[in-house]
Amino acid sequence: MSQDEAAKYAGLKGASISRMETGKQAILPRSVRLLCQRYNVGAPDVDMLVRQAEESNERAWYQLYSDTVPHWVESFLGLEAEATELWVYEAELVPGLLQTPEYVRAVAAAAQLDSTDAEIERSVELRLARQRRLSSDNPPRLRAVLNEAVIRRTVGGYGTMAAQLRRLVEMNRQGNIALQLLPFDTGAHVAMTGAFTMLRFPDELEMNAVFLEHDHGATSAERPADLDRYGRMFDRLASQALSVDQTQQQLAKLAEEYVRASE
């Protein structure tokens, strides 16, 4: 069977199979199961290969935080670390790659039931470690559409939000980052069911995976039909959102309002 045939069966691209074979791209456990099914691999061997795929995604810096995040997050972090481009739609939260330490603390304290101060600080450390790539010598490109609720919800108090919005203004000036606000008066839109993240890996012209986070985990998809659907959804959101320049003005204006409210 050719790489293209195997890729088509697994809902991937030939180039993705090639990178997986040469160790240049992580392979999702779901893809392992599909390929094993196509090659008629026995159940015991399938389970072993799936475990190996899961373990391979953990052998990196983020493995140091396995006591802090659920298993599915580790898999996502492995892919995020390889991505050359990310498209993010956020409905409630500032994207993790852009959060300030104070904002992370406030979110972690609210979301992680019965968390200790030490566990919350581990969450902060993880966020900061993820963010280093954005300012590296070869940073990924990040496009993010933020629902207006993201900047209106007062997470951690007025001072925390003032600092967070100023951080967004600063990051939006970087050449590899483009932020857009989706105003409330947009009304109904294509992503009202929740946030999602799309990722593109090296040597690819189009996006390769999409992650949809929910309360108890996340769903990932690599099928061309799913990638096309979410790609079109993101394009629609970006077309309805404020431009990058308009977003910059709104962020700066609201940051000053938070500053005044905190005084």
N, C-alpha and C positions, 0 to 999 in steps of 0.2 A: 504494500500500500504506500502511495506517495505521501509526502508531507501535506500537500494540498488536500488530498482525500481525507487524511486523518483530521486535519484542521476543520474541514467542512463538517465532519461528523460531530466534532466536539463543539461546534459553534465558534471556532477560532479562525485565525488566519495562518497561512503557511509560514509567514515570517515569525509568528509567535511560537510555532512548533520548533522551528530552527533554533530560536533563542533558548527555549526550554532545554533542548537537547545539548546545547553547548554551555548551559549553566548561566546564561546571561539574563534570564528572566525566571522569576519564581512561577511555579505551577500551582494553581488552586486545586484543592482536594476534589472539587466537583469535576474538574477537567480530567483528573486521574481516573475517576470512576467511569466517565464516559468513554475514554480511550480504552480502558480495560474491558469494558463491555464490547467494544468493537473488535478487540483482538481475542475475545473469548478467554480471558484470564480467569482462573479459578478464584472462588470467594476468599480463601485464606490469603492468597497472594494479593488480591485487591486490597484487603484490609491492611496488609503490611505496607503496600505502596502508598496508600492514603495516609497512613501514619508518618511515613517518611516525608511525604509532601508537607504535612503539617509541621513536622519538626524542622524541615529545611527553611521554612519561613520564620522560624524562631531564632535561628543562629545568627543573630546580629545584635546591634547595640540595644535595640528595644527589648531583647530578652532579659535585660537587667531589670525591666519593669513588669515582669510576668506576675509579680505579686500585687500589682496595682490595677491591671486591666484584664477584662475577660479574654478568653482564648481568641474569639473572632477578631478582636481589636488588634492582636498581634499579627494575624494574617493580613489585615488591612495595612498596618504600619509597614510590613515588608514590601507590599506593592507600592505604597505611597513613597517609600524611600527610593524606589527605582523609577518612578514616573518622571517624565520630562514635561508633562503638562497636566494640569488638573482643572476641571470645570466643577464648580461647587454652587449648589443652590441651598441656602440656609433659610429656614422659616422662623426660628426662634433664637438661635445662638450665633454669636460671632464665630466664624470658622476657627477651629482649634489652632490652625497655623498662624492666626493673627491675634490671639487672645493675650492680654497682659497678665502678669502673675496674679494681680489682685482680682481680676475677673475670673481666672481659673479657680482661685480659692473660693470665691462666692458661689460659683456653679457647683464645684465639688462638694461644698458644705451642704448645699441644698439637695443635690441629686444622689449623693452617696449616703444612704441611710446608715446611721451609727458609725460614721467614719471618724477615725481619730485624727488629731492634728498632724501626726506623722504621715498618715495615709494621704491626707490632703496635700501635704508638701511633696509627696512622691508624684502626685498628679501634676503639680506645678513643674517639677523637674522634667517630667515626660514631655509636657507641652513645649517647654523651652528647648529641649533636645530636638524635637521635631522641627521647630522653627528655624534652626540654624541653616538648613538647606536653602531657605529663601534668600539668604544673604551670602551664600557661598560663591566661589569663583564660577561655578557652572550651575546656577539655580534653575529650578523648574519654572515654567510659566504658570501663573495662577490667575484664573478668571473666576470671579465670584459674584453672584447676584444675591443680594440680601433683602429679605422681606423687611419692610419698614419697622415691623415689630422688633426686629433684632436690635435696633438702635433706640427704640422707644421704651423697651422694658428696662426698668431701673435695677439692674443686677449689681448688688453690692453697694448700692447707694450712689448719690450724685457725684461724689468725688471719683469713685471707681469708674463710672461711666464717662466722665470728662476725660480721664486718662486713657480709657479704652478708645474713645472716638478720636482723640488726638493721635493715638497709635495708628488707627485706620487711615487717617489723613496722611501720616508719614509714609506708611507702606504703599499707599496708592500712588505715591510719587515715584516709586521704583519702576523701572522699565519692564520688569517681568511680572508685574501685578496690576490687574485691572479690576476695580470694584464698582458695582452698580447697585443702586437702591431701587427696589420695586415698591412704589408708593401705595399706601392704603387705597387711594382713589382709583387704582387700577381695577379694583373689583375682583370678580372671579378670574382665576388663571389656571394654567395647565398643571401646576404643581401643588395644588391645595392639599394633596394627600401627604406631603412631607418633603423633607430634605433628601438630596442625593448628591453623590460625588462621582464624576467620571474621570478616568485616568488614561493617559497615553504613555506608552513605553518607548524606549529608544528605537530609532530606525522605522518607526511606524508613522504613516501619514494621517491615520484616523484614530479615534479613541478605542481602547482595548477592553475596558471593564467599567462597570457601574456598580456602586455600592449604595444600598438603601438601608439606613439605620432605623431600628425600631426599639421598643422598650426592652426586649429580651435578647437582642442580638442584631444581626444584619443579614440582608440578602444580597448576594452578588450575582451578576449576570455578565456573560461574555458573548451571548448569541448575537449575531449581526442584527437581527430584528429588534432586539432589546436596545442595543447600542444606537441604532438608527432612531428609535422612538425617543430615547432620552436625549439624544443629541438634538433632535428637533424641538423637544420640550425646552432645552436650555436656550436654543436660538430664539424661541418665542419669548421666553422670559427676558432675555437680554434686549430684545426689540421693544418690549413694553417698559423696561426699566429706564431710569434716568441715565444720561450719558455719564462717562467717567468724570468729566469736568463738573457737571451738575451735581453729581454725587459728592464730589470733593467739597463743593460749596455747602451742601446740606450737612455734611458731617462736621465741617468746621463751625457752622452756625449753631448746630445743636450742642457741640462740645462746649461752646461758650455759654450756652444756656445752662448746661449742667454745672459749669464753674460758678455761675452766679447763684444757682440754687444751693450750692454747697457752702456758700459763704455765710 
